[in-house]
């Protein structure tokens, strides 16, 4: 690095220069350099140039006359190499050009320091020895060039003083032309101040020798007061950058005004020069103090921001360990409370600029947003875990509901206890409501965290189960109806037999009335047995029709039987009348025989009997024919 320091304390960096300049560049800079060289050095350079030109011409002539492969006793390759090396001359001149470029002219107020030398645990004497002591050895052209350049440099300059500087910054890669003096390391600053003092002293001596006006003691006292005031302000508590700068400028302006008041007796030109010199000095001190204050503010702000980050992380850790899970709205509110608290804490810190506070606030908001999003993810996972437990318990509740419903209907039908389908559905509804209340309790999850719609799932399962139980109920009812129908048919037959067995034959209307009465009685009995069951109307109608059909069948059967009994009764009565007639006829015949005696013959008696019985015989034949017709009907 090359540091240029002037009397005002300004430090700048000089860029590297390429040592391989062309001949035209060398000529341009030689003119600039010649007046700074001693006459002895200038004469030596001129003589050496002429010698090199003569030796090069001789070597070239020998190279032309001799064969390249001959071994001429006067042909010295080393000498030719030494004489005919334009690189050597260019390098030698380049060193001088480099010196001319690095050195400022006499009319400049700047001084320069050469760089490109890095030593560790060395001294200026050792460095001077390493730089300017000749290197031993032969055959290395670069070494020869360096050995030739060393005496020329020593002779070209009246004095060469070596200053060893420590590293300006810890990481030299971050060094740039815009690096400020206050960012350099303390050892480097001390060394630079020492060099500056060494460079300032000759200028001060020259100024004294030129009989110029020297600043009076009051001027330096004002400078010391300004510097002391700036140092005092730098140690004061932190304040807002605008207020601090305003107060500092007010104090410095007051000090400058006091210093100017003490210069009333000095000449106008001197006072003007002194004020012109004091103002830049004060501005520089103000800049230094402002920069230091801003650095302190930035450091304090960075500490507060780090504390805010740690506080937010601790709050999130407390939430995660003790308060999660919770509702998303509650979590957002709880997360907003520490954030607002920490932002108030940040707002209480003095800021170098409003934009810096806005930037730090934005960074805190982004960091908090990231923390809160992570916490939200953890909370969502915890809530999902709770809802998973609720879903598992809901599945178990569906199984319990199914088991309880089937056990209930099995129990009712096993005991033959009357129950309607609506009563069963009401009991299932009670089971459903009980399970809905017990699901969160059994899962151990507060209802505010439940997002899964387990009630709808259970209700859908309840509806499906109701349809299933309704189908099963109808199946059971059909079996019961079948048994009741069979018993009703048996009962109807028994009642009909009980009412008609000893009373037949009866008139047809009376017989039908008896059967209808028995059928109606059985229907009433069956309807009483169906009370308490939910029987489909179609089944009731079917059973009623079945009983009516059975009554019709019994009516037809009993009518036939009644007709047979009537026919048998008629035949019995006819036989009785026949016997009575036959007995009467026999008695009349015996009486007639006894009356007439032996007056008739057998033939006349048969004819008389046939004539008397012809009407009765016809009547008997007619009755027989009608009996056959009735039998065929």
Residue pairs with C-beta under 8 A, 6 or more apart in sequence:
1 13
1 115
1 168
1 175
2 13
2 14
2 102
2 112
2 113
2 114
2 115
3 11
3 12
3 13
3 14
3 113
3 165
3 192
4 11
4 12
4 13
4 14
4 110
4 111
4 112
4 113
5 11
5 110
5 111
5 192
5 195
5 196
5 199
6 109
6 110
7 109
7 200
7 203
8 280
8 284
9 181
9 196
9 284
11 181
11 192
12 177
13 175
13 176
13 177
13 179
14 102
14 112
15 177
16 116
17 98
17 101
17 102
19 91
19 94
19 95
19 98
20 90
20 94
21 29
21 90
21 94
21 97
23 90
25 97
26 90
26 93
26 94
26 97
29 96
29 97
29 100
29 101
30 93
30 96
30 97
30 100
32 100
33 96
33 97
33 99
33 100
34 42
36 100
36 103
36 106
37 45
37 156
38 155
38 156
38 158
40 155
41 152
41 155
41 156
44 155
45 152
49 89
52 83
52 89
55 79
55 83
55 84
56 83
56 84
59 79
59 80
59 83
59 84
60 84
62 72
62 74
62 75
63 75
63 80
66 72
66 75
81 141
82 88
82 144
85 141
87 145
88 144
88 145
88 148
91 145
91 149
92 145
92 148
92 149
92 152
95 149
95 152
95 153
96 152
96 156
99 153
99 156
99 157
102 112
102 114
103 112
104 110
104 111
104 112
109 203
111 199
113 163
113 165
113 195
117 127
117 131
119 126
119 127
119 164
122 164
123 164
124 161
124 162
124 163
124 164
127 162
127 164
128 160
128 162
131 150
131 162
132 150
132 153
132 154
132 160
133 150
134 147
134 150
135 143
135 146
135 147
137 143
153 160
154 160
163 191
163 195
165 188
165 191
165 192
166 185
166 187
166 188
166 191
167 185
167 188
168 175
168 179
168 184
168 185
168 188
169 175
169 179
169 183
169 184
169 185
170 185
180 291
181 189
182 288
182 291
182 292
184 192
207 214
208 214
213 267
213 269
213 270
213 273
215 274
215 277
216 263
216 266
216 274
218 259
218 262
218 263
219 259
219 263
219 274
219 277
219 278
221 259
222 255
222 256
222 258
222 259
222 262
222 278
223 278
223 281
225 255
225 258
225 259
226 252
226 255
226 256
226 278
226 281
226 282
226 285
227 285
229 251
229 252
229 255
230 248
230 252
230 285
230 286
230 288
230 289
231 289
233 244
233 247
233 248
233 251
233 289
233 293
234 289
234 292
234 293
238 293
238 296
238 297
238 300
238 349
238 350
239 247
239 350
240 350
240 351
241 290
241 293
241 294
241 297
241 350
241 351
241 352
241 353
244 290
244 293
244 350
245 286
245 290
248 286
248 289
248 290
249 286
252 282
252 285
252 286
255 282
256 275
256 278
256 279
256 282
259 278
260 271
260 275
263 270
263 271
263 274
263 275
264 271
266 274
293 352
294 352
297 349
297 350
297 351
297 352
298 352
298 356
300 349
300 350
301 346
301 349
301 351
301 352
301 356
301 357
301 360
304 345
304 346
304 349
305 346
305 360
305 363
305 364
307 345
308 342
308 345
308 346
308 364
309 364
309 367
311 338
311 342
312 338
312 339
312 342
312 364
312 367
312 368
312 371
313 371
315 335
315 338
316 335
316 371
316 372
316 374
316 375
319 331
319 334
319 335
319 375
320 375
320 378
323 334
324 331
324 375
324 378
324 379
324 382
325 379
325 382
325 383
325 385
325 386
325 449
326 334
326 379
326 449
327 448
327 449
328 376
328 379
328 380
331 375
331 376
331 379
332 372
335 368
335 372
335 375
339 364
339 365
339 368
342 364
343 361
343 364
346 357
346 360
346 361
346 364
347 357
351 357
383 449
383 451
386 443
386 445
386 449
386 450
387 445
387 449
387 450
387 451
387 452
389 443
389 444
389 445
390 439
390 440
390 443
390 445
390 450
390 452
390 454
391 452
391 454
392 443
393 439
393 442
393 443
393 454
394 439
394 452
394 454
394 457
394 458
397 435
397 436
397 438
397 439
397 454
397 458
398 457
398 458
398 461
400 435
401 428
401 431
401 432
401 435
401 458
401 461
401 462
401 465
402 461
402 465
404 431
405 428
405 431
405 465
405 469
406 469
408 424
408 427
408 428
409 424
409 469
409 472
409 473
409 476
412 419
412 424
413 476
418 531
418 532
418 533
419 532
419 533
420 532
420 533
420 534
421 469
421 470
421 473
421 534
422 534
424 469
424 473
425 466
425 469
428 462
428 465
428 466
428 469
429 462
432 458
432 459
432 462
435 458
436 454
436 455
436 458
439 454
439 458
440 446
440 447
440 450
473 534
474 536
477 533
477 534
477 535
477 536
477 539
478 539
480 533
481 530
481 535
481 539
481 543
484 526
484 529
484 530
484 543
485 526
485 543
485 546
488 522
488 523
488 525
488 526
488 543
488 547
489 546
489 547
489 550
491 522
491 525
492 518
492 519
492 522
492 547
492 550
492 551
492 554
493 550
493 554
495 518
495 521
495 522
496 514
496 515
496 518
496 554
496 558
499 514
499 517
499 518
500 506
500 511
500 514
500 515
500 558
503 514
504 511
504 558
504 561
504 562
504 565
505 562
505 563
505 565
505 566
505 569
506 514
506 562
508 559
508 562
511 555
511 558
511 559
511 562
512 555
515 551
515 554
515 555
515 558
516 551
518 551
519 547
519 548
519 550
519 551
522 547
523 544
523 547
526 543
526 547
530 540
563 630
567 627
567 630
567 631
570 627
571 627
574 623
578 620
581 616
585 613
589 609
600 608
